[in-house]
Amino acid sequence: MEFTRAISEEHAVAWLASRGDATCVVAGGTDVMMQYARGELAPASFLHIGAITALGTAECGADGGAASRFGALATHRLLAKDPLIRRRHPALAEAAATVGGWQTQSVGTLGGNLCNASPAADTAAPLLVADAVVELRSASGTRRLPLQDFFRGRRATARRPDELLTAVEANPAGPAAGEIYLKVGRRGAMVVAVAGLALRLTFDGAGRVRDAKLALCSLAPAPARAVETERVLAQGGAAAETLRLAGETLERETAPIDDSRATAAYRRQILSGLLERAVDCCRSRARAEEMRVSA
């Protein structure tokens, strides 16, 4: 086994250009080292990128304005604790705070969580509702890809062997919006999600939903948006009836998986209740943000 420590993006990209097919990129190692110990990974070499400090930054865009930019090495602890991230990307901060204990959060990275491509990746759903785009760099240049196109299935992404994920860009919630990440697990802390739901609702001046973005994790082979349910939520009409139709649509739109944590039937059963809680919370948070802005 060969272990190489990259000292810059250029160093990492050059290594991947020549040996990417046989290399596993590692940052915090919270997923990779466990998979290696279980025999699920057996690369010829590991490329450690944790020393590339430029990839560990986070820059928040203005509410409803420029996109925020998170380096691939931004830790879950940073995402969970930074005051600007908590205000402009509350769902992402909430998701990051649920990734294991504080020890895992202190070394685990955003880029690692996405590239690991677990169906239960907590940060994926909040980034999907923020229309996130990933930045992939190789020796031939940089390309940008919508996060919804990055996931190809369980443990599978669109990243090529010669590419390094360097950053994620995402749109902050606007002043008339509220968002949340809700997670169901088999215990209260340090647990892989049985189901995860991220919702961002934008309201008009009369308090009606004018735009909805909904994403799910741990329900299918890859995190994904629920676009049919989004359309129902954004149609307006009586709140109770819209919520009922949205819940029914969400149950039809999803095809939950069976695994060791829960059955597909259980996952489908809890979806309507999760959605109802999420809608109520988004409405409350949007009102609170409106009051904060007008104060």
Secondary structure as the mmCIF struct_conf table of DSSP 4:
data_model
#
loop_
_struct_conf.conf_type_id
_struct_conf.id
_struct_conf.beg_label_comp_id
_struct_conf.beg_label_asym_id
_struct_conf.beg_label_seq_id
_struct_conf.end_label_comp_id
_struct_conf.end_label_asym_id
_struct_conf.end_label_seq_id
STRN STRN1 GLU A 2 ARG A 5
BEND BEND1 SER A 8 SER A 8
HELX_RH_AL_P HELX_RH_AL_P1 GLU A 9 ARG A 19
HELX_RH_3T_P HELX_RH_3T_P1 GLY A 20 ALA A 22
STRN STRN2 THR A 23 VAL A 26
BEND BEND2 ALA A 27 GLY A 28
TURN_TY1_P TURN_TY1_P1 THR A 30 ASP A 31
HELX_RH_AL_P HELX_RH_AL_P2 VAL A 32 ALA A 37
TURN_TY1_P TURN_TY1_P2 ARG A 38 GLY A 39
BEND BEND3 GLU A 40 GLU A 40
BEND BEND4 ALA A 44 ALA A 44
STRN STRN3 SER A 45 HIS A 48
TURN_TY1_P TURN_TY1_P3 GLY A 50 ALA A 51
HELX_RH_3T_P HELX_RH_3T_P2 THR A 53 GLY A 56
STRN STRN4 ALA A 58 GLU A 59
HELX_LH_PP_P HELX_LH_PP_P1 CYS A 60 ALA A 62
TURN_TY1_P TURN_TY1_P4 ASP A 63 GLY A 64
BEND BEND5 GLY A 65 ALA A 66
HELX_LH_PP_P HELX_LH_PP_P2 ALA A 67 ALA A 67
STRN STRN5 SER A 68 GLY A 71
TURN_TY1_P TURN_TY1_P5 ALA A 72 LEU A 73
STRN STRN6 THR A 75 THR A 75
HELX_RH_AL_P HELX_RH_AL_P3 HIS A 76 LYS A 81
HELX_RH_AL_P HELX_RH_AL_P4 PRO A 83 ARG A 88
BEND BEND6 HIS A 89 HIS A 89
HELX_RH_AL_P HELX_RH_AL_P5 PRO A 90 ALA A 96
TURN_TY1_P TURN_TY1_P6 ALA A 97 THR A 98
BEND BEND7 VAL A 99 GLY A 101
HELX_RH_AL_P HELX_RH_AL_P6 TRP A 102 VAL A 107
STRN STRN7 THR A 109 THR A 109
HELX_RH_AL_P HELX_RH_AL_P7 LEU A 110 ASN A 116
TURN_TY1_P TURN_TY1_P7 ALA A 117 ALA A 117
TURN_TY1_P TURN_TY1_P8 PRO A 119 ALA A 120
TURN_TY1_P TURN_TY1_P9 ASP A 122 THR A 123
HELX_RH_AL_P HELX_RH_AL_P8 ALA A 124 VAL A 129
TURN_TY1_P TURN_TY1_P10 ALA A 130 ASP A 131
STRN STRN8 VAL A 133 SER A 138
TURN_TY1_P TURN_TY1_P11 ALA A 139 SER A 140
STRN STRN9 GLY A 141 PRO A 146
HELX_RH_AL_P HELX_RH_AL_P9 LEU A 147 PHE A 150
STRN STRN10 PHE A 151 GLY A 153
TURN_TY1_P TURN_TY1_P12 ARG A 154 ARG A 155
STRN STRN11 ALA A 156 THR A 157
BEND BEND8 ALA A 158 ALA A 158
TURN_TY1_P TURN_TY1_P13 PRO A 161 ASP A 162
STRN STRN12 LEU A 164 ALA A 170
HELX_LH_PP_P HELX_LH_PP_P3 ASN A 171 ALA A 173
TURN_TY1_P TURN_TY1_P14 PRO A 175 ALA A 176
STRN STRN13 ALA A 177 VAL A 184
BEND BEND9 ARG A 186 MET A 190
BEND BEND10 VAL A 194 VAL A 194
STRN STRN14 ALA A 195 PHE A 203
TURN_TY1_P TURN_TY1_P15 GLY A 205 ALA A 206
BEND BEND11 GLY A 207 GLY A 207
STRN STRN15 VAL A 209 CYS A 217
BEND BEND12 SER A 218 ALA A 222
STRN STRN16 ALA A 224 ARG A 225
HELX_RH_AL_P HELX_RH_AL_P10 VAL A 227 LEU A 233
TURN_TY1_P TURN_TY1_P16 ALA A 234 GLN A 235
BEND BEND13 GLY A 237 GLY A 237
HELX_RH_AL_P HELX_RH_AL_P11 ALA A 239 GLU A 253
HELX_LH_PP_P HELX_LH_PP_P4 PRO A 256 ASP A 258
BEND BEND14 SER A 260 ARG A 261
HELX_RH_AL_P HELX_RH_AL_P12 ALA A 264 SER A 294
#
